[in-house]
Amino acid sequence: VLARQEEVEIRERLRGRPVTFSSLLPDRLTVLGSPELAAMVLHNLLDNACRYTEQGRILLEFRAEEMLLTDTAPVDPDVRARMFERGVRGTSKSPGSGLGLSLVLRGCERLGWKVAHEHWEGGNRFRVRFS
């Protein structure tokens, strides 16, 4: 339910931009933990992808044990090494405080989840393991 609500908001935010959003959501996936913290983790990851992906695509995928968010946003190597630190911002002109990914990390820690960033030739992949 949380992912479907975010999906509607993301599509609206990306309207008119050269960014496609797609999702692979199961009909039902139950993850144990605080719904509020889970919603914050999902929202901040998607917000970050929308904020920094200027063109290309964003893909949200849920699997039994993990969530993947892939985007085509460029990431400066200096930012990549510190992106989960409080106050670290990307190079986009979009407004932001640099708190989103640090909140994702802390939310995941409180939920007992693991979050990791992987760089790929087209952009970023954030992997959240529900364990």
N, CA, C and O atoms as CSV, one atom per row, in Angstrom:
chain,resi,resn,atom,element,x,y,z
A,1,VAL,N,N,0.829,-1.186,0.000
A,1,VAL,CA,C,0.000,0.000,0.000
A,1,VAL,C,C,0.876,1.253,0.000
A,1,VAL,O,O,0.604,2.200,-0.738
A,2,LEU,N,N,1.930,1.262,0.829
A,2,LEU,CA,C,2.813,2.431,0.886
A,2,LEU,C,C,3.444,2.717,-0.467
A,2,LEU,O,O,3.500,3.867,-0.903
A,3,ALA,N,N,3.915,1.675,-1.126
A,3,ALA,CA,C,4.585,1.854,-2.411
A,3,ALA,C,C,3.605,2.366,-3.465
A,3,ALA,O,O,3.976,3.201,-4.290
A,4,ARG,N,N,2.391,1.892,-3.453
A,4,ARG,CA,C,1.407,2.348,-4.438
A,4,ARG,C,C,1.049,3.817,-4.220
A,4,ARG,O,O,0.832,4.546,-5.188
A,5,GLN,N,N,0.986,4.259,-2.968
A,5,GLN,CA,C,0.726,5.668,-2.678
A,5,GLN,C,C,1.870,6.542,-3.185
A,5,GLN,O,O,1.637,7.590,-3.788
A,6,GLU,N,N,3.087,6.114,-2.943
A,6,GLU,CA,C,4.256,6.866,-3.409
A,6,GLU,C,C,4.304,6.895,-4.933
A,6,GLU,O,O,4.689,7.902,-5.527
A,7,GLU,N,N,3.917,5.801,-5.557
A,7,GLU,CA,C,3.939,5.695,-7.012
A,7,GLU,C,C,3.096,6.794,-7.654
A,7,GLU,O,O,3.519,7.394,-8.642
A,8,VAL,N,N,1.929,7.064,-7.115
A,8,VAL,CA,C,1.048,8.108,-7.644
A,8,VAL,C,C,1.727,9.476,-7.526
A,8,VAL,O,O,1.720,10.260,-8.476
A,9,GLU,N,N,2.305,9.755,-6.373
A,9,GLU,CA,C,2.978,11.042,-6.152
A,9,GLU,C,C,4.177,11.220,-7.091
A,9,GLU,O,O,4.378,12.301,-7.643
A,10,ILE,N,N,4.963,10.168,-7.268
A,10,ILE,CA,C,6.151,10.241,-8.112
A,10,ILE,C,C,5.769,10.514,-9.556
A,10,ILE,O,O,6.387,11.349,-10.216
A,11,ARG,N,N,4.770,9.826,-10.045
A,11,ARG,CA,C,4.330,10.047,-11.428
A,11,ARG,C,C,3.903,11.498,-11.637
A,11,ARG,O,O,4.168,12.081,-12.688
A,12,GLU,N,N,3.249,12.074,-10.645
A,12,GLU,CA,C,2.828,13.477,-10.739
A,12,GLU,C,C,4.048,14.411,-10.732
A,12,GLU,O,O,4.101,15.366,-11.507
A,13,ARG,N,N,5.006,14.141,-9.874
A,13,ARG,CA,C,6.218,14.979,-9.804
A,13,ARG,C,C,7.025,14.935,-11.094
A,13,ARG,O,O,7.667,15.919,-11.461
A,14,LEU,N,N,6.995,13.801,-11.781
A,14,LEU,CA,C,7.802,13.644,-13.000
A,14,LEU,C,C,7.065,14.068,-14.264
A,14,LEU,O,O,7.649,14.062,-15.348
A,15,ARG,N,N,5.808,14.430,-14.142
A,15,ARG,CA,C,5.028,14.829,-15.316
A,15,ARG,C,C,5.724,15.968,-16.061
A,15,ARG,O,O,6.094,16.983,-15.471
A,16,GLY,N,N,5.892,15.777,-17.366
A,16,GLY,CA,C,6.514,16.796,-18.202
A,16,GLY,C,C,8.036,16.769,-18.211
A,16,GLY,O,O,8.659,17.555,-18.924
A,17,ARG,N,N,8.636,15.892,-17.443
A,17,ARG,CA,C,10.095,15.777,-17.415
A,17,ARG,C,C,10.523,14.579,-18.243
A,17,ARG,O,O,9.748,13.635,-18.397
A,18,PRO,N,N,11.741,14.593,-18.782
A,18,PRO,CA,C,12.218,13.463,-19.593
A,18,PRO,C,C,12.718,12.296,-18.736
A,18,PRO,O,O,13.814,11.779,-18.950
A,19,VAL,N,N,11.893,11.892,-17.763
A,19,VAL,CA,C,12.225,10.801,-16.855
A,19,VAL,C,C,11.025,9.855,-16.816
A,19,VAL,O,O,9.897,10.279,-16.564
A,20,THR,N,N,11.278,8.582,-17.065
A,20,THR,CA,C,10.205,7.597,-16.948
A,20,THR,C,C,10.319,6.894,-15.602
A,20,THR,O,O,11.414,6.624,-15.107
A,21,PHE,N,N,9.171,6.611,-15.034
A,21,PHE,CA,C,9.124,5.891,-13.771
A,21,PHE,C,C,8.393,4.586,-14.005
A,21,PHE,O,O,7.322,4.563,-14.611
A,22,SER,N,N,8.973,3.504,-13.525
A,22,SER,CA,C,8.285,2.223,-13.592
A,22,SER,C,C,8.505,1.493,-12.275
A,22,SER,O,O,9.449,1.765,-11.533
A,23,SER,N,N,7.605,0.562,-12.014
A,23,SER,CA,C,7.711,-0.176,-10.770
A,23,SER,C,C,7.314,-1.627,-10.995
A,23,SER,O,O,6.474,-1.942,-11.838
A,24,LEU,N,N,7.931,-2.480,-10.231
A,24,LEU,CA,C,7.612,-3.898,-10.196
A,24,LEU,C,C,7.222,-4.204,-8.756
A,24,LEU,O,O,8.066,-4.494,-7.907
A,25,LEU,N,N,5.924,-4.133,-8.509
A,25,LEU,CA,C,5.413,-4.305,-7.157
A,25,LEU,C,C,4.601,-5.582,-7.071
A,25,LEU,O,O,3.748,-5.835,-7.922
A,26,PRO,N,N,4.856,-6.392,-6.051
A,26,PRO,CA,C,4.042,-7.589,-5.887
A,26,PRO,C,C,2.629,-7.200,-5.459
A,26,PRO,O,O,2.410,-6.103,-4.945
A,27,ASP,N,N,1.693,-8.084,-5.669
A,27,ASP,CA,C,0.331,-7.811,-5.223
A,27,ASP,C,C,0.284,-7.593,-3.722
A,27,ASP,O,O,-0.499,-6.787,-3.220
A,28,ARG,N,N,1.121,-8.314,-3.022
A,28,ARG,CA,C,1.141,-8.183,-1.566
A,28,ARG,C,C,2.538,-8.529,-1.059
A,28,ARG,O,O,3.131,-9.531,-1.458
A,29,LEU,N,N,3.043,-7.685,-0.179
A,29,LEU,CA,C,4.326,-7.943,0.469
A,29,LEU,C,C,4.226,-7.392,1.879
A,29,LEU,O,O,3.965,-6.204,2.071
A,30,THR,N,N,4.428,-8.236,2.848
A,30,THR,CA,C,4.366,-7.820,4.237
A,30,THR,C,C,5.775,-7.780,4.787
A,30,THR,O,O,6.515,-8.762,4.717
A,31,VAL,N,N,6.137,-6.636,5.335
A,31,VAL,CA,C,7.452,-6.450,5.934
A,31,VAL,C,C,7.223,-6.009,7.371
A,31,VAL,O,O,6.450,-5.084,7.621
A,32,LEU,N,N,7.883,-6.656,8.308
A,32,LEU,CA,C,7.712,-6.318,9.712
A,32,LEU,C,C,8.473,-5.050,10.059
A,32,LEU,O,O,9.582,-4.820,9.575
A,33,GLY,N,N,7.858,-4.229,10.906
A,33,GLY,CA,C,8.511,-3.008,11.346
A,33,GLY,C,C,7.528,-1.863,11.410
A,33,GLY,O,O,6.341,-2.031,11.131
A,34,SER,N,N,8.011,-0.734,11.765
A,34,SER,CA,C,7.201,0.476,11.889
A,34,SER,C,C,6.761,0.964,10.511
A,34,SER,O,O,7.609,1.252,9.666
A,35,PRO,N,N,5.455,1.061,10.268
A,35,PRO,CA,C,4.980,1.571,8.972
A,35,PRO,C,C,5.451,2.999,8.703
A,35,PRO,O,O,5.722,3.363,7.559
A,36,GLU,N,N,5.546,3.803,9.755
A,36,GLU,CA,C,5.986,5.189,9.597
A,36,GLU,C,C,7.439,5.266,9.141
A,36,GLU,O,O,7.776,6.033,8.239
A,37,LEU,N,N,8.302,4.463,9.776
A,37,LEU,CA,C,9.714,4.449,9.371
A,37,LEU,C,C,9.878,3.874,7.972
A,37,LEU,O,O,10.669,4.387,7.179
A,38,ALA,N,N,9.141,2.816,7.662
A,38,ALA,CA,C,9.212,2.223,6.324
A,38,ALA,C,C,8.772,3.233,5.275
A,38,ALA,O,O,9.392,3.336,4.216
A,39,ALA,N,N,7.710,3.979,5.557
A,39,ALA,CA,C,7.225,4.999,4.621
A,39,ALA,C,C,8.270,6.088,4.430
A,39,ALA,O,O,8.467,6.561,3.311
A,40,MET,N,N,8.942,6.493,5.503
A,40,MET,CA,C,9.970,7.531,5.414
A,40,MET,C,C,11.146,7.053,4.568
A,40,MET,O,O,11.670,7.813,3.754
A,41,VAL,N,N,11.567,5.801,4.752
A,41,VAL,CA,C,12.677,5.256,3.966
A,41,VAL,C,C,12.310,5.265,2.489
A,41,VAL,O,O,13.083,5.743,1.659
A,42,LEU,N,N,11.144,4.744,2.160
A,42,LEU,CA,C,10.709,4.693,0.763
A,42,LEU,C,C,10.562,6.089,0.185
A,42,LEU,O,O,11.038,6.357,-0.918
A,43,HIS,N,N,9.907,6.980,0.917
A,43,HIS,CA,C,9.685,8.342,0.417
A,43,HIS,C,C,10.995,9.069,0.154
A,43,HIS,O,O,11.153,9.708,-0.886
A,44,ASN,N,N,11.935,8.978,1.089
A,44,ASN,CA,C,13.197,9.704,0.914
A,44,ASN,C,C,14.032,9.145,-0.232
A,44,ASN,O,O,14.691,9.907,-0.940
A,45,LEU,N,N,14.017,7.835,-0.425
A,45,LEU,CA,C,14.740,7.271,-1.569
A,45,LEU,C,C,14.122,7.746,-2.884
A,45,LEU,O,O,14.838,8.133,-3.808
A,46,LEU,N,N,12.796,7.716,-2.964
A,46,LEU,CA,C,12.126,8.162,-4.191
A,46,LEU,C,C,12.278,9.662,-4.396
A,46,LEU,O,O,12.473,10.115,-5.524
A,47,ASP,N,N,12.191,10.427,-3.333
A,47,ASP,CA,C,12.365,11.874,-3.429
A,47,ASP,C,C,13.755,12.204,-3.963
A,47,ASP,O,O,13.908,13.073,-4.821
A,48,ASN,N,N,14.748,11.518,-3.460
A,48,ASN,CA,C,16.124,11.723,-3.902
A,48,ASN,C,C,16.275,11.394,-5.387
A,48,ASN,O,O,16.910,12.134,-6.138
A,49,ALA,N,N,15.683,10.278,-5.795
A,49,ALA,CA,C,15.756,9.890,-7.210
A,49,ALA,C,C,15.086,10.941,-8.096
A,49,ALA,O,O,15.621,11.302,-9.144
A,50,CYS,N,N,13.929,11.426,-7.683
A,50,CYS,CA,C,13.229,12.458,-8.468
A,50,CYS,C,C,14.023,13.762,-8.511
A,50,CYS,O,O,14.082,14.430,-9.543
A,51,ARG,N,N,14.618,14.108,-7.405
A,51,ARG,CA,C,15.350,15.368,-7.291
A,51,ARG,C,C,16.588,15.384,-8.201
A,51,ARG,O,O,16.898,16.411,-8.804
A,52,TYR,N,N,17.294,14.249,-8.299
A,52,TYR,CA,C,18.574,14.242,-8.986
A,52,TYR,C,C,18.570,13.590,-10.367
A,52,TYR,O,O,19.545,13.729,-11.105
A,53,THR,N,N,17.515,12.893,-10.730
A,53,THR,CA,C,17.443,12.290,-12.060
A,53,THR,C,C,16.868,13.330,-13.022
A,53,THR,O,O,15.673,13.624,-12.991
A,54,GLU,N,N,17.719,13.873,-13.861
A,54,GLU,CA,C,17.297,14.926,-14.781
A,54,GLU,C,C,16.715,14.354,-16.063
A,54,GLU,O,O,15.853,14.970,-16.690
A,55,GLN,N,N,17.183,13.186,-16.448
A,55,GLN,CA,C,16.657,12.497,-17.623
A,55,GLN,C,C,16.956,11.011,-17.481
A,55,GLN,O,O,17.880,10.614,-16.771
A,56,GLY,N,N,16.166,10.204,-18.163
A,56,GLY,CA,C,16.386,8.765,-18.090
A,56,GLY,C,C,15.242,8.056,-17.411
A,56,GLY,O,O,14.089,8.173,-17.825
A,57,ARG,N,N,15.571,7.302,-16.341
A,57,ARG,CA,C,14.519,6.495,-15.724
A,57,ARG,C,C,14.764,6.276,-14.238
A,57,ARG,O,O,15.874,6.416,-13.724
A,58,ILE,N,N,13.670,5.926,-13.582
A,58,ILE,CA,C,13.679,5.503,-12.183
A,58,ILE,C,C,12.872,4.218,-12.126
A,58,ILE,O,O,11.757,4.157,-12.643
A,59,LEU,N,N,13.426,3.205,-11.506
A,59,LEU,CA,C,12.753,1.911,-11.377
A,59,LEU,C,C,12.702,1.522,-9.908
A,59,LEU,O,O,13.730,1.471,-9.232
A,60,LEU,N,N,11.498,1.248,-9.420
A,60,LEU,CA,C,11.299,0.769,-8.060
A,60,LEU,C,C,10.872,-0.688,-8.146
A,60,LEU,O,O,9.924,-1.026,-8.855
A,61,GLU,N,N,11.576,-1.545,-7.423
A,61,GLU,CA,C,11.295,-2.979,-7.486
A,61,GLU,C,C,11.311,-3.567,-6.084
A,61,GLU,O,O,12.245,-3.353,-5.311
A,62,PHE,N,N,10.261,-4.311,-5.775
A,62,PHE,CA,C,10.204,-5.020,-4.504
A,62,PHE,C,C,10.335,-6.511,-4.761
A,62,PHE,O,O,9.714,-7.059,-5.672
A,63,ARG,N,N,11.145,-7.147,-3.951
A,63,ARG,CA,C,11.288,-8.599,-3.959
A,63,ARG,C,C,10.985,-9.080,-2.549
A,63,ARG,O,O,10.779,-8.265,-1.649
A,64,ALA,N,N,10.954,-10.367,-2.349
A,64,ALA,CA,C,10.585,-10.924,-1.042
A,64,ALA,C,C,11.457,-10.392,0.093
A,64,ALA,O,O,10.960,-10.147,1.193
A,65,GLU,N,N,12.737,-10.215,-0.162
A,65,GLU,CA,C,13.653,-9.842,0.918
A,65,GLU,C,C,14.322,-8.485,0.734
A,65,GLU,O,O,15.166,-8.093,1.541
A,66,GLU,N,N,13.946,-7.762,-0.332
A,66,GLU,CA,C,14.617,-6.489,-0.563
A,66,GLU,C,C,13.814,-5.566,-1.459
A,66,GLU,O,O,12.893,-5.976,-2.165
A,67,MET,N,N,14.203,-4.305,-1.400
A,67,MET,CA,C,13.672,-3.275,-2.282
A,67,MET,C,C,14.853,-2.713,-3.064
A,67,MET,O,O,15.916,-2.460,-2.496
A,68,LEU,N,N,14.666,-2.520,-4.352
A,68,LEU,CA,C,15.696,-1.924,-5.193
A,68,LEU,C,C,15.146,-0.643,-5.804
A,68,LEU,O,O,14.013,-0.613,-6.286
A,69,LEU,N,N,15.935,0.391,-5.783
A,69,LEU,CA,C,15.591,1.631,-6.468
A,69,LEU,C,C,16.764,1.968,-7.376
A,69,LEU,O,O,17.878,2.204,-6.909
A,70,THR,N,N,16.504,1.988,-8.673
A,70,THR,CA,C,17.540,2.246,-9.670
A,70,THR,C,C,17.192,3.541,-10.381
A,70,THR,O,O,16.036,3.767,-10.740
A,71,ASP,N,N,18.189,4.392,-10.585
A,71,ASP,CA,C,17.948,5.632,-11.321
A,71,ASP,C,C,19.129,5.952,-12.214
A,71,ASP,O,O,20.174,5.306,-12.146
A,72,THR,N,N,18.946,6.950,-13.042
A,72,THR,CA,C,19.999,7.369,-13.966
A,72,THR,C,C,20.558,8.740,-13.587
A,72,THR,O,O,21.029,9.480,-14.452
A,73,ALA,N,N,20.508,9.074,-12.318
A,73,ALA,CA,C,21.060,10.345,-11.846
A,73,ALA,C,C,22.581,10.268,-11.803
A,73,ALA,O,O,23.142,9.260,-11.371
A,74,PRO,N,N,23.244,11.323,-12.246
A,74,PRO,CA,C,24.707,11.343,-12.115
A,74,PRO,C,C,25.100,11.570,-10.656
A,74,PRO,O,O,24.422,12.298,-9.931
A,75,VAL,N,N,26.186,10.950,-10.235
A,75,VAL,CA,C,26.678,11.152,-8.870
A,75,VAL,C,C,28.156,11.469,-8.940
A,75,VAL,O,O,28.945,10.706,-9.498
A,76,ASP,N,N,28.514,12.586,-8.378
A,76,ASP,CA,C,29.909,12.979,-8.282
A,76,ASP,C,C,30.628,11.966,-7.383
A,76,ASP,O,O,30.107,11.615,-6.324
A,77,PRO,N,N,31.809,11.491,-7.781
A,77,PRO,CA,C,32.522,10.495,-6.958
A,77,PRO,C,C,32.762,10.947,-5.522
A,77,PRO,O,O,32.747,10.119,-4.611
A,78,ASP,N,N,32.984,12.241,-5.299
A,78,ASP,CA,C,33.190,12.727,-3.933
A,78,ASP,C,C,31.904,12.600,-3.116
A,78,ASP,O,O,31.949,12.270,-1.931
A,79,VAL,N,N,30.762,12.861,-3.750
A,79,VAL,CA,C,29.475,12.735,-3.075
A,79,VAL,C,C,29.164,11.262,-2.824
A,79,VAL,O,O,28.651,10.910,-1.762
A,80,ARG,N,N,29.469,10.405,-3.786
A,80,ARG,CA,C,29.163,8.974,-3.680
A,80,ARG,C,C,29.767,8.365,-2.412
A,80,ARG,O,O,29.124,7.558,-1.741
A,81,ALA,N,N,30.974,8.745,-2.093
A,81,ALA,CA,C,31.663,8.165,-0.942
A,81,ALA,C,C,31.043,8.606,0.390
A,81,ALA,O,O,31.238,7.951,1.414
A,82,ARG,N,N,30.289,9.729,0.373
A,82,ARG,CA,C,29.769,10.282,1.629
A,82,ARG,C,C,28.252,10.481,1.604
A,82,ARG,O,O,27.715,11.173,2.469
A,83,MET,N,N,27.554,9.894,0.637
A,83,MET,CA,C,26.151,10.233,0.408
A,83,MET,C,C,25.216,9.934,1.578
A,83,MET,O,O,24.146,10.538,1.652
A,84,PHE,N,N,25.563,9.043,2.484
A,84,PHE,CA,C,24.696,8.744,3.619
A,84,PHE,C,C,25.002,9.616,4.837
A,84,PHE,O,O,24.385,9.459,5.890
A,85,GLU,N,N,25.965,10.540,4.686
A,85,GLU,CA,C,26.295,11.438,5.792
A,85,GLU,C,C,25.327,12.614,5.813
A,85,GLU,O,O,24.873,13.078,4.767
A,86,ARG,N,N,25.026,13.074,6.983
A,86,ARG,CA,C,24.118,14.210,7.163
A,86,ARG,C,C,24.704,15.464,6.501
A,86,ARG,O,O,25.876,15.786,6.695
A,87,GLY,N,N,23.881,16.159,5.726
A,87,GLY,CA,C,24.280,17.421,5.104
A,87,GLY,C,C,24.960,17.291,3.755
A,87,GLY,O,O,25.264,18.309,3.132
A,88,VAL,N,N,25.211,16.088,3.283
A,88,VAL,CA,C,25.855,15.894,1.986
A,88,VAL,C,C,24.789,15.967,0.900
A,88,VAL,O,O,23.807,15.225,0.932
A,89,ARG,N,N,24.991,16.871,-0.066
A,89,ARG,CA,C,24.035,17.070,-1.150
A,89,ARG,C,C,24.690,16.742,-2.476
A,89,ARG,O,O,25.909,16.820,-2.626
A,90,GLY,N,N,23.861,16.377,-3.426
A,90,GLY,CA,C,24.328,16.167,-4.785
A,90,GLY,C,C,24.616,17.498,-5.447
A,90,GLY,O,O,24.535,18.550,-4.812
A,91,THR,N,N,24.949,17.449,-6.718
A,91,THR,CA,C,25.328,18.664,-7.435
A,91,THR,C,C,24.161,19.316,-8.161
A,91,THR,O,O,24.357,20.312,-8.858
A,92,SER,N,N,22.965,18.789,-8.017
A,92,SER,CA,C,21.780,19.344,-8.670
A,92,SER,C,C,21.456,20.718,-8.104
A,92,SER,O,O,21.832,21.048,-6.979
A,93,LYS,N,N,20.752,21.514,-8.904
A,93,LYS,CA,C,20.293,22.826,-8.451
A,93,LYS,C,C,19.002,22.724,-7.650
A,93,LYS,O,O,18.489,23.735,-7.170
A,94,SER,N,N,18.474,21.518,-7.502
A,94,SER,CA,C,17.247,21.311,-6.739
A,94,SER,C,C,17.482,21.661,-5.277
A,94,SER,O,O,18.553,21.399,-4.730
A,95,PRO,N,N,16.470,22.258,-4.648
A,95,PRO,CA,C,16.627,22.570,-3.227
A,95,PRO,C,C,16.646,21.295,-2.405
A,95,PRO,O,O,16.055,20.284,-2.785
A,96,GLY,N,N,17.313,21.355,-1.305
A,96,GLY,CA,C,17.381,20.211,-0.409
A,96,GLY,C,C,18.381,20.485,0.692
A,96,GLY,O,O,19.244,21.354,0.563
A,97,SER,N,N,18.261,19.744,1.767
A,97,SER,CA,C,19.120,19.990,2.925
A,97,SER,C,C,20.233,18.966,3.071
A,97,SER,O,O,21.122,19.138,3.905
A,98,GLY,N,N,20.201,17.908,2.277
A,98,GLY,CA,C,21.208,16.866,2.412
A,98,GLY,C,C,20.914,15.916,3.556
A,98,GLY,O,O,21.815,15.247,4.062
A,99,LEU,N,N,19.643,15.854,3.969
A,99,LEU,CA,C,19.278,14.969,5.072
A,99,LEU,C,C,18.630,13.668,4.610
A,99,LEU,O,O,18.606,12.699,5.369
A,100,GLY,N,N,18.110,13.620,3.395
A,100,GLY,CA,C,17.318,12.489,2.923
A,100,GLY,C,C,17.976,11.140,3.088
A,100,GLY,O,O,17.400,10.241,3.700
A,101,LEU,N,N,19.183,10.980,2.548
A,101,LEU,CA,C,19.832,9.666,2.613
A,101,LEU,C,C,20.353,9.344,4.010
A,101,LEU,O,O,20.439,8.173,4.379
A,102,SER,N,N,20.701,10.364,4.791
A,102,SER,CA,C,21.110,10.070,6.170
A,102,SER,C,C,19.901,9.582,6.965
A,102,SER,O,O,20.041,8.718,7.830
A,103,LEU,N,N,18.711,10.127,6.681
A,103,LEU,CA,C,17.492,9.643,7.332
A,103,LEU,C,C,17.153,8.224,6.876
A,103,LEU,O,O,16.682,7.410,7.671
A,104,VAL,N,N,17.392,7.927,5.599
A,104,VAL,CA,C,17.183,6.568,5.092
A,104,VAL,C,C,18.073,5.591,5.866
A,104,VAL,O,O,17.604,4.545,6.313
A,105,LEU,N,N,19.333,5.925,6.021
A,105,LEU,CA,C,20.259,5.060,6.744
A,105,LEU,C,C,19.800,4.840,8.178
A,105,LEU,O,O,19.773,3.707,8.660
A,106,ARG,N,N,19.442,5.914,8.854
A,106,ARG,CA,C,19.019,5.788,10.246
A,106,ARG,C,C,17.700,5.037,10.377
A,106,ARG,O,O,17.521,4.247,11.303
A,107,GLY,N,N,16.784,5.283,9.456
A,107,GLY,CA,C,15.518,4.542,9.465
A,107,GLY,C,C,15.745,3.056,9.267
A,107,GLY,O,O,15.148,2.230,9.957
A,108,CYS,N,N,16.611,2.721,8.323
A,108,CYS,CA,C,16.926,1.307,8.080
A,108,CYS,C,C,17.573,0.678,9.308
A,108,CYS,O,O,17.247,-0.451,9.675
A,109,GLU,N,N,18.477,1.395,9.935
A,109,GLU,CA,C,19.123,0.867,11.139
A,109,GLU,C,C,18.093,0.574,12.222
A,109,GLU,O,O,18.162,-0.469,12.873
A,110,ARG,N,N,17.143,1.475,12.423
A,110,ARG,CA,C,16.113,1.280,13.455
A,110,ARG,C,C,15.190,0.116,13.125
A,110,ARG,O,O,14.687,-0.558,14.023
A,111,LEU,N,N,14.967,-0.122,11.823
A,111,LEU,CA,C,14.111,-1.222,11.393
A,111,LEU,C,C,14.853,-2.560,11.346
A,111,LEU,O,O,14.228,-3.606,11.172
A,112,GLY,N,N,16.173,-2.536,11.499
A,112,GLY,CA,C,16.967,-3.750,11.378
A,112,GLY,C,C,17.241,-4.109,9.931
A,112,GLY,O,O,17.561,-5.257,9.625
A,113,TRP,N,N,17.117,-3.138,9.041
A,113,TRP,CA,C,17.355,-3.340,7.614
A,113,TRP,C,C,18.767,-2.867,7.280
A,113,TRP,O,O,19.421,-2.204,8.085
A,114,LYS,N,N,19.218,-3.215,6.095
A,114,LYS,CA,C,20.514,-2.762,5.577
A,114,LYS,C,C,20.268,-1.994,4.289
A,114,LYS,O,O,19.498,-2.443,3.439
A,115,VAL,N,N,20.901,-0.860,4.136
A,115,VAL,CA,C,20.806,-0.100,2.893
A,115,VAL,C,C,22.211,0.047,2.325
A,115,VAL,O,O,23.176,0.272,3.055
A,116,ALA,N,N,22.300,-0.084,1.013
A,116,ALA,CA,C,23.597,0.042,0.336
A,116,ALA,C,C,23.395,0.745,-0.994
A,116,ALA,O,O,22.323,0.676,-1.596
A,117,HIS,N,N,24.426,1.410,-1.434
A,117,HIS,CA,C,24.432,2.073,-2.728
A,117,HIS,C,C,25.399,1.345,-3.643
A,117,HIS,O,O,26.503,0.977,-3.243
A,118,GLU,N,N,24.964,1.146,-4.871
A,118,GLU,CA,C,25.826,0.554,-5.894
A,118,GLU,C,C,25.845,1.508,-7.079
A,118,GLU,O,O,24.795,1.957,-7.540
A,119,HIS,N,N,27.024,1.811,-7.563
A,119,HIS,CA,C,27.153,2.619,-8.772
A,119,HIS,C,C,27.153,1.677,-9.964
A,119,HIS,O,O,27.831,0.650,-9.947
A,120,TRP,N,N,26.399,2.021,-10.993
A,120,TRP,CA,C,26.448,1.266,-12.244
A,120,TRP,C,C,26.640,2.269,-13.357
A,120,TRP,O,O,26.474,3.469,-13.134
A,121,GLU,N,N,26.980,1.824,-14.528
A,121,GLU,CA,C,27.355,2.731,-15.618
A,121,GLU,C,C,26.294,3.782,-15.925
A,121,GLU,O,O,26.629,4.852,-16.435
A,122,GLY,N,N,25.037,3.511,-15.631
A,122,GLY,CA,C,23.986,4.469,-15.932
A,122,GLY,C,C,23.547,5.312,-14.764
A,122,GLY,O,O,22.753,6.233,-14.951
A,123,GLY,N,N,24.027,5.041,-13.567
A,123,GLY,CA,C,23.576,5.828,-12.426
A,123,GLY,C,C,23.739,5.110,-11.104
A,123,GLY,O,O,24.849,4.738,-10.726
A,124,ASN,N,N,22.628,4.912,-10.396
A,124,ASN,CA,C,22.659,4.424,-9.021
A,124,ASN,C,C,21.673,3.295,-8.797
A,124,ASN,O,O,20.631,3.212,-9.448
A,125,ARG,N,N,22.023,2.436,-7.866
A,125,ARG,CA,C,21.086,1.422,-7.401
A,125,ARG,C,C,21.183,1.414,-5.877
A,125,ARG,O,O,22.253,1.201,-5.307
A,126,PHE,N,N,20.046,1.650,-5.238
A,126,PHE,CA,C,19.959,1.558,-3.790
A,126,PHE,C,C,19.266,0.251,-3.466
A,126,PHE,O,O,18.194,-0.045,-3.994
A,127,ARG,N,N,19.887,-0.532,-2.588
A,127,ARG,CA,C,19.365,-1.839,-2.214
A,127,ARG,C,C,19.061,-1.812,-0.717
A,127,ARG,O,O,19.946,-1.579,0.107
A,128,VAL,N,N,17.804,-2.054,-0.384
A,128,VAL,CA,C,17.390,-2.133,1.014
A,128,VAL,C,C,17.020,-3.576,1.301
A,128,VAL,O,O,16.072,-4.109,0.723
A,129,ARG,N,N,17.765,-4.206,2.192
A,129,ARG,CA,C,17.519,-5.613,2.556
A,129,ARG,C,C,16.680,-5.627,3.841
A,129,ARG,O,O,17.042,-5.017,4.847
A,130,PHE,N,N,15.555,-6.339,3.777
A,130,PHE,CA,C,14.670,-6.478,4.937
A,130,PHE,C,C,15.126,-7.685,5.741
A,130,PHE,O,O,14.646,-8.794,5.507
A,131,SER,N,N,16.036,-7.494,6.677
A,131,SER,CA,C,16.514,-8.646,7.455
A,131,SER,C,C,16.714,-8.263,8.905
A,131,SER,O,O,17.113,-9.100,9.715
